Amino acid sequence: MLLADGLRTVLADAIDASLTTDGSARFQNAAQTITYATCNLSNPAFGSAATGVITLSGTPTETSASAGTTLACGFYDATTAGTLQFSLGVNDTGTPDMTISNNVLQASDQVEISSLTITVPAGSKVTS
């Protein structure tokens, strides 16, 4: 399947639109049943897409994290419906969706998202 650049951009803009008003990123356990830190997103969360690519606006930060081991990061809209789910890894080890410097959080740790870029893939041509 191949996606035209215009459609990729529409899809990327739709991701941004779903998170722009009161969106948040939640650092959670692997089952995504416990949230250790919540970072509120900017408005707009990402901004306009360019050829299917959106880049996070600002640096969302949470300074009152609960203690625990975070292995996932979910992005939620204002109604708390999960829009995006990412696996977390420590310091670029393995092949996680996102990396974090230390996934064992203490109650007073500051958690921030320093950068994030999402790319809607063009796909690949399938032949039979």
Residue pairs with C-beta under 8 A, 6 or more apart in sequence:
1 123
1 124
1 126
2 122
2 123
2 124
2 125
3 11
3 52
3 120
3 121
3 122
3 123
5 51
5 52
5 122
8 49
8 51
8 52
8 120
8 121
8 122
9 49
9 50
9 51
9 52
9 120
10 49
11 52
11 120
12 46
12 49
12 52
12 53
12 54
12 118
12 119
12 120
13 48
13 49
13 54
15 46
15 54
15 83
15 84
15 118
15 120
16 44
16 45
16 46
16 47
16 48
16 49
16 54
18 77
18 83
19 41
19 45
19 46
19 75
19 76
19 77
19 83
19 84
20 41
20 43
20 44
20 45
20 46
21 43
21 77
21 78
22 40
22 77
22 78
23 40
23 41
23 45
23 75
23 76
23 77
23 78
23 83
24 38
24 39
24 40
24 41
24 60
24 75
24 76
25 38
25 39
25 41
25 60
25 73
25 74
25 75
25 76
25 113
26 35
26 37
26 38
26 39
26 73
26 74
26 75
26 76
27 35
27 36
27 37
27 38
27 39
27 62
27 65
27 70
27 72
27 73
27 88
27 100
27 105
27 111
28 34
28 35
28 36
28 70
28 71
28 72
28 73
28 74
29 36
29 68
29 69
29 70
29 71
29 72
30 71
30 72
32 72
32 74
32 82
32 85
34 68
35 66
36 65
36 66
36 67
36 68
36 70
36 105
36 111
37 62
37 64
37 65
37 66
37 70
37 105
37 109
37 111
38 62
39 60
39 61
39 62
39 111
39 112
39 113
40 60
41 56
41 57
41 58
41 60
41 75
42 56
42 57
42 58
42 60
44 57
45 56
45 57
46 54
46 55
46 56
46 57
46 118
47 54
47 55
47 57
48 54
49 120
52 119
52 120
52 121
52 122
53 117
53 118
53 119
53 120
54 117
54 118
55 115
55 116
55 117
56 113
56 115
56 116
56 117
59 112
59 113
59 114
60 112
60 113
61 110
61 111
61 112
61 113
62 110
62 111
62 112
63 108
63 110
63 111
64 107
64 108
65 105
65 106
65 107
65 108
65 109
65 110
65 111
66 105
66 107
67 105
67 106
67 107
68 104
68 105
69 103
69 104
69 105
70 88
70 100
70 103
70 105
71 87
71 88
71 103
72 85
72 86
72 87
72 88
73 85
73 86
73 88
73 97
73 98
74 82
74 84
74 85
74 86
75 82
75 83
75 84
75 85
75 86
76 82
76 83
77 83
84 118
86 96
86 97
86 98
87 96
87 97
87 98
88 96
88 97
88 98
88 99
88 100
88 103
89 95
89 96
89 98
89 99
89 100
89 103
90 99
90 100
90 101
90 102
90 103
91 99
91 101
92 99
93 99
98 116
100 111
105 111
